[in-house]
């Protein structure tokens, strides 16, 4: 690995100089020798690029000439890899990773017949903490530096996320029946309020409200959450238009308004709201979302696996909505990384529109980075490699056979790369993973904790599957 000083000294000696000139500025970290995808407005790509970081902030992005101006105690040689903004997963339920792989026997109405009973029986603070840690490591290893999540005991999720070193928008779930951290219906409102007050100025955690859906949270409670979110300046994460029959399931929706139109009608659709899924949207819904400056988290892989439909993602992208990519929970797509989601994003829209010219790789990478930042209203902080933004950066190696040749870095990322190609992950200027080595977590200890959870869940899950399958067979 080269150091800044040695590079400069070599250059000067070749030029016939006997004394090296010291750089003008000190920095914390420098990344050299990368193919830098800035994802700025011009989509600049810098060959043999250099990124200079001071503490948590990018202070310079450019070519090798920067090495004559800056020095740092730590220099990372990207070894001709792709250097890009960390990816942003805009919708997840990360602790569900403890249940990943369960309920895959073709169970009908899997959410209510399997997910909810499993959570009711097995969720606990410790499981949520340990599973979040596992999920955050999985995210870090796959180049996701920021994720948005809706779940329970989000204070424990925040603790685990910060231990790994990731950035997150964490929403405490609000729902109309008792859950693991709220014995009273809608108890998540008070829990969320306390969590938001606790983490409001945290450098890595953005606290949020997460009303589950328009059909599981009443009009009055949605309006209360809206007022609190305005008072506390907190995001609101919610499932919307995931299923085709949601309008019929909304209590008090006598006009059978669409879920989006219902949110508008009751006065809660605004620029703090992130709508997860948005599959069953018409043009009026898209217009309302854009007018409100709300956003959509698009989850094509999970939606395909769950057979819930293909969202109008191309229409939303083309019309300039705030649109990011998500995986949904690890029981919905079985993934928390975005790599396969990238190709799903392109290919499903091309299939839907019978048009291979849309959702080109550059647009898909945009959605996974600055698009996700826009969806979370964080585009002034993250999502591109620009001076003044937070140093959330990943290096994707290009030496493995699956990454060669690399004619078009965007196409290489969307159609060739996988999580194992991510060599280095940096969040807020701190190295979370370098050369595939996770820095902040004892991996053996984490793996043992997960094995203990698996052993506890396995037998109950097996019986739950039998019950659900038997119930389905009786209905046939």
Secondary structure, DSSP 8 states (H G I E B T S, - for coil): ---HHHHHHHHHHHTT-SS----SEEEEEEEEEEEEE--STT--EEEEEEEEEETTEEEEEESGGGGGTEEEEEEEE-TT-EEEE-EEEEEE-GGGGGGTT-S-S--TTHIIIIIHHHHHHH--HHHHHHHHHHHHHHHHHTTEEEEEEEES-HHHHHHHHHHHT-EEEEEEEE-SS-BTTBSSTTTHHHHHHHHHHHHTT-SSEEEEEEE-BTTTS-HHHHHHHHHHHHHHT-EEEEEES-STTHHHHSTT-TT---HHHHHHHTT--STTEEEEE--S--HHHHHHHHHHT-EEEE-HHHHHHTT-----HHHHHHTT-EEEE----TTTTS--SSHHHHHHHHHHHHHHHT-TTSS-HHHHHHHHTHHHHHHTT-TTTSSS--TTSB--EEEE---SGGG-S-S-HHHHHHHT--GGGEEEEEETTEEEEETTEESSS-HHHHHHHHHHHHHHHHHHHHHHHHHHHHHHHHH-
